[in-house]
Amino acid sequence: MKSKFPVLCGSILICELFIVYFAVLTAYGLEVKSAGSLSLTQLLLGASVIAVLAIVSVVLLPRRIGQKRPGVVLGWLVQILLLASGFIIGSMFFVAAIFIAMWAVTVYWSARIDREVAERA
C-alpha cells in the first residue's frame, strides 16, 4: 500500500525550495550584512545545499506503508538549516517557525493515516 509521506511531506519540502531561493533574492537585493558581507555566490551555495538536501529527502521519503527510509530525518535537517538561515535574514526565523510547525503536523498526520490504513488492511 502507498504511503502518504511523499504527498504530504513532499509538498512542504518543495514549497521550501521556493522560499529558500526567494530568500536569496531578498538577501542579495537588501545587501544583508551578517558576519561580513556575503556575495551572491555564497548565498546561492548555501541555498543550493538546502535545496539539494530537500530534494534528496523527498526522494527518500517512505513510499509504502511501514517502510523505513531516511527522508523524514533529512526533512528535519532541512528545517534546522532553514531556521539557521535566520542568522542571515532575520525574518527567516519567522518563516522557519511556520514551516517547522507545518512539517511537524504533516509528519504526524502522514504517520497516523498510514497507521490507520495498515490497521484496516
N, C-alpha and C positions, 0 to 999 in steps of 0.2 A: 504494500500500500504506500502511496505517496505521502510524504511529509509536508506539513505546512510551513516549515522553516524557510525554504527557498523563496516562497511567495511573500510571506510577511516580513521576515528579517532581511531578505534581499532587497526589498523595496526601500527600507530605511537606509541601507548601506549605499544604494545607488543614488538616493537623494543627497546623501552626504558628499558624494563625489562633486555634485554641482555646487554645493555650499562651500567646499574647500577651494574650488577654483574661483568662485566669486569673491571669497575672502582674499585670495592672492591679488586679484584685480583691485580690490579695495585697498589692501596694504600698499601695493605699488602706487596706486593713484594718490593715496594720502601721504606717501613717503614716510611710513611709520618708522620711528626710531626706537629700537629696543636693543640694548646691549650693543650699540653701534648701528650703523646703517646697513640694512640688508639689501642686497641687489635683487633684481628680478630673477636672476639665475638661482640664487639661494632660496627665494620664495617658491619658485617653481619646483625646485628639487625637493623641498620639504612637502609641498602639496602632492607631488608625484609619489613620494613614499607612502603618504596616507592613502592616495588613490589606488596604488598597486596593492597595498595591503587590504583595502576594502574589496577590490575585485577578487583577490585570492580568497578572501573569507567568504564571498558569495559563492564562488566555485566549490569551496569545501564545506558548505552547509549540508546537513544531512538530507539526503534525497528520499530515503524510505523511513518509515516509522521504525524506531528502535535502533537506527543506525547511529554509530558514534563517529563523528568527524570533527576536526578542529575548527570548523568555521565559526562556531559561536564564540569560542575563546579568542580567536583572531578578531572577531567583531568587537569584543570588549576592548581589545588592544587599540582598535581604531577609535573607539570612544575616548580612551585615555589620551591618545595623540591629538584628537580634536579638542579636548579640554586643555591640553598643553599649548595648543596654538593660541590660547587666550593670552599668553605672555607676549605675543607679538601684536595681536589686535585684541584689546580689552573686551570688546563686545562679543568675542568668540566664547568667552566664559558663559554668557547667557545662552548663546546658540547651542553650545555643547551640552549645557544642562538640559535643554529641551530635547536634544537628540538622545542623550543618555536615558532620560525618562521614557522616550518612545522606544528605544532599544530594549530596555528592561521589560516594558509591557509586551512588546512583540515576542520576546524570548519566552516570557511566562505563558502567553496565550498560545503560542505555537506548540510548546511542550504540552500544555493542557489539552488542546484539541487533538494532538497526536495520541496522547494517553487515552482519551475518551474514545477515539476511533478504534484503537487497539483493543479496548475492553469490549466494545460492541462486536468486534470480529471474532 
